[in-house]
Amino acid sequence: MVSMKNFHRSARARPPPADTPDGLSAVTTSQVKPSIHDFAVSLVLVVVKPDRIDRTALSGFAWGLVACAGYDSFRLPSVYVFRLWGDFFGRIGGWATGTSSDYLAGYLWRYLGDGAGIGVVVFLLAAALGAASWPRRWVIGLTVAFAVCPVWAGLVLTDGLAPAGRALFPLNATTLALSLAGHLVYGTVLGYGLWLSQHRTGPSPARAGRDLSWSDARTS
């Protein structure tokens, strides 16, 4: 069976780097580059010969990107047209690159790490819960609830409790309403994508296993 578990096996099998005065350099040269290689190989295997759980994760990644774009179709006009709040992803990118602002790094994180990453988590959670048998409104309800808590609630708490205080945006009625509305959009789009993906690929492995056990019990 080919799956993303291959990546974790190879990472665990690799010995830690030798101690050097520059520990960060040692980690970068001996672990980060091989990890990128392992990830690339695993990604190719997942695309060419995917396992069922790999397809679920890839669907979550893709629909996470779509849902994030839906969120931005609401958010960006509120930032650049109506000037209701600021675009803090340049600041986030700057934290990663050690500069005052880096919108490229910030938006790469927003889409690949945040939007797509949450999509993968939600799709795998739905598979574990057997949501393939749920009606559409329940599926969308699950994703919207997840988008509100822990995602939106975590964002607000992080911003409010950050050492610098309000590091992302000022917390007031306008920003709370706008950020919540954006997460509702994200959760709704993600939920619709999850429902479509489930009906295209069939029930989850957990649901299929329960159905098989029930069928065996009835025939025995």
SULKA-V57314 format. One record per residue. N is the residue number from 1. SS is DSSP state (a for helix, b for strand, c for the rest). OMEGA is omega in radians with two decimals (999 if undefined). NEAR is the number of other C-alpha atoms within 12 Angstrom. Layout:
# SULKA-V57314
n={N | N}
ss={SS | SS}
omega={OMEGA | OMEGA}
near={NEAR | NEAR}
This chain:
# SULKA-V57314
n={1 | 2 | 3 | 4 | 5 | 6 | 7 | 8 | 9 | 10 | 11 | 12 | 13 | 14 | 15 | 16 | 17 | 18 | 19 | 20 | 21 | 22 | 23 | 24 | 25 | 26 | 27 | 28 | 29 | 30 | 31 | 32 | 33 | 34 | 35 | 36 | 37 | 38 | 39 | 40 | 41 | 42 | 43 | 44 | 45 | 46 | 47 | 48 | 49 | 50 | 51 | 52 | 53 | 54 | 55 | 56 | 57 | 58 | 59 | 60 | 61 | 62 | 63 | 64 | 65 | 66 | 67 | 68 | 69 | 70 | 71 | 72 | 73 | 74 | 75 | 76 | 77 | 78 | 79 | 80 | 81 | 82 | 83 | 84 | 85 | 86 | 87 | 88 | 89 | 90 | 91 | 92 | 93 | 94 | 95 | 96 | 97 | 98 | 99 | 100 | 101 | 102 | 103 | 104 | 105 | 106 | 107 | 108 | 109 | 110 | 111 | 112 | 113 | 114 | 115 | 116 | 117 | 118 | 119 | 120 | 121 | 122 | 123 | 124 | 125 | 126 | 127 | 128 | 129 | 130 | 131 | 132 | 133 | 134 | 135 | 136 | 137 | 138 | 139 | 140 | 141 | 142 | 143 | 144 | 145 | 146 | 147 | 148 | 149 | 150 | 151 | 152 | 153 | 154 | 155 | 156 | 157 | 158 | 159 | 160 | 161 | 162 | 163 | 164 | 165 | 166 | 167 | 168 | 169 | 170 | 171 | 172 | 173 | 174 | 175 | 176 | 177 | 178 | 179 | 180 | 181 | 182 | 183 | 184 | 185 | 186 | 187 | 188 | 189 | 190 | 191 | 192 | 193 | 194 | 195 | 196 | 197 | 198 | 199 | 200 | 201 | 202 | 203 | 204 | 205 | 206 | 207 | 208 | 209 | 210 | 211 | 212 | 213 | 214 | 215 | 216 | 217 | 218 | 219 | 220}
ss={c | c | c | c | a | a | a | a | a | a | a | a | a | c | c | c | c | c | c | c | c | c | a | a | a | a | a | a | a | a | a | a | a | a | a | a | a | a | a | a | a | a | a | a | a | a | a | a | c | c | c | a | a | a | a | a | a | a | a | a | a | a | a | a | a | a | a | a | a | a | a | a | a | a | a | a | a | a | a | a | c | c | c | c | c | c | c | c | a | a | a | a | a | a | a | a | a | c | c | c | c | c | a | a | a | a | a | a | a | a | a | a | a | a | a | a | a | a | a | a | a | a | a | a | a | a | a | a | a | c | a | a | a | c | c | a | a | a | a | a | a | a | a | a | a | a | a | a | a | a | a | a | a | a | a | a | a | a | a | a | a | c | c | c | c | c | c | c | c | c | c | c | a | a | a | a | a | a | a | a | a | a | a | a | a | a | a | a | a | a | a | a | a | a | a | a | a | a | a | a | a | c | c | c | a | a | a | a | a | a | a | a | a | a | a | a | a | a | a | c}
omega={3.13 | 3.13 | 3.14 | 3.09 | 3.09 | -3.13 | -3.11 | 3.10 | -3.11 | 3.13 | 3.14 | -3.08 | -3.06 | -3.13 | 3.13 | -3.13 | 3.09 | 3.14 | 3.08 | 3.08 | 3.13 | -3.08 | -3.12 | 3.12 | 3.14 | 3.12 | -3.09 | -3.04 | -3.01 | -3.09 | -3.04 | -3.12 | 3.06 | 3.13 | 3.08 | 3.10 | 3.13 | 3.14 | -3.13 | 3.12 | 3.13 | -3.14 | 3.10 | 3.14 | 3.12 | -3.12 | -3.06 | -3.09 | -3.02 | 2.92 | -3.08 | -3.12 | 3.07 | 3.11 | 3.10 | 3.14 | 3.13 | 3.08 | 3.10 | 3.11 | -3.10 | -3.13 | 3.02 | 3.07 | -3.14 | -3.14 | 3.11 | 3.07 | 3.07 | 3.07 | -3.10 | 3.07 | 3.03 | -3.01 | -3.02 | 3.04 | 3.12 | 3.12 | -2.94 | 3.10 | -3.07 | 3.06 | -3.11 | 3.07 | -3.05 | 3.07 | -3.01 | -3.11 | 2.97 | 3.11 | 3.11 | 3.09 | 3.09 | 3.07 | -3.11 | -3.05 | 3.14 | 3.12 | -3.14 | -3.13 | 3.09 | -3.07 | 3.12 | 3.12 | -3.13 | -3.12 | 2.98 | 3.08 | -3.09 | -3.05 | -3.04 | -3.10 | -3.04 | -3.08 | -3.11 | -3.13 | 3.09 | 3.09 | 3.11 | -3.13 | -3.10 | -3.13 | 3.12 | 3.07 | 3.14 | 3.10 | 3.12 | -3.13 | -3.10 | -3.06 | 3.12 | 3.14 | -3.10 | 2.98 | -3.04 | -3.09 | 3.09 | 3.13 | 3.13 | 3.08 | 3.10 | -3.08 | 3.09 | 3.12 | 3.12 | 3.13 | 3.12 | 3.12 | 0.50 | -2.91 | -3.10 | 3.13 | 3.10 | 3.09 | -3.11 | 3.13 | 3.11 | -3.12 | -3.09 | -3.06 | 3.13 | -3.12 | 3.14 | 3.14 | 3.12 | -3.04 | -3.10 | 3.12 | 3.10 | 3.14 | 3.06 | -3.07 | -3.10 | -3.10 | 3.09 | 3.14 | -3.12 | -3.14 | 3.09 | 3.12 | 3.11 | 3.11 | 3.04 | 3.07 | 3.14 | -3.11 | 3.14 | 3.12 | 3.13 | 3.14 | 3.10 | 3.09 | 3.10 | 3.14 | 3.09 | -3.12 | -3.14 | -3.13 | 3.09 | -3.05 | -3.14 | -3.07 | 3.13 | 3.09 | 3.14 | 3.13 | 3.13 | 3.12 | 3.11 | 3.12 | 3.14 | 3.12 | 3.12 | 3.13 | 3.12 | -3.12 | -3.13 | -3.10 | -3.10 | 999}
near={13 | 21 | 27 | 30 | 21 | 24 | 25 | 15 | 15 | 20 | 23 | 15 | 14 | 17 | 12 | 17 | 18 | 15 | 12 | 13 | 10 | 12 | 15 | 15 | 16 | 17 | 21 | 16 | 18 | 22 | 25 | 19 | 16 | 21 | 25 | 18 | 17 | 25 | 24 | 17 | 21 | 27 | 26 | 20 | 22 | 27 | 22 | 14 | 18 | 22 | 22 | 26 | 31 | 31 | 32 | 41 | 33 | 32 | 38 | 41 | 32 | 29 | 38 | 42 | 33 | 30 | 41 | 39 | 28 | 27 | 32 | 29 | 21 | 24 | 31 | 24 | 19 | 23 | 22 | 15 | 14 | 13 | 15 | 22 | 25 | 25 | 30 | 27 | 29 | 25 | 26 | 27 | 24 | 20 | 20 | 20 | 17 | 14 | 15 | 17 | 20 | 22 | 22 | 19 | 25 | 27 | 28 | 22 | 27 | 29 | 29 | 26 | 21 | 31 | 36 | 31 | 29 | 39 | 42 | 33 | 30 | 41 | 44 | 31 | 25 | 37 | 37 | 22 | 22 | 27 | 35 | 33 | 26 | 25 | 19 | 23 | 18 | 22 | 35 | 31 | 29 | 33 | 42 | 32 | 26 | 29 | 38 | 27 | 20 | 21 | 29 | 30 | 20 | 19 | 26 | 29 | 21 | 20 | 23 | 20 | 16 | 16 | 11 | 12 | 15 | 19 | 23 | 28 | 30 | 23 | 24 | 17 | 13 | 18 | 27 | 24 | 20 | 31 | 37 | 31 | 25 | 32 | 42 | 33 | 33 | 44 | 42 | 35 | 35 | 47 | 42 | 31 | 33 | 51 | 38 | 26 | 30 | 32 | 19 | 15 | 19 | 23 | 30 | 33 | 27 | 23 | 22 | 22 | 16 | 18 | 17 | 15 | 14 | 13 | 12 | 11 | 10 | 9 | 8 | 7}
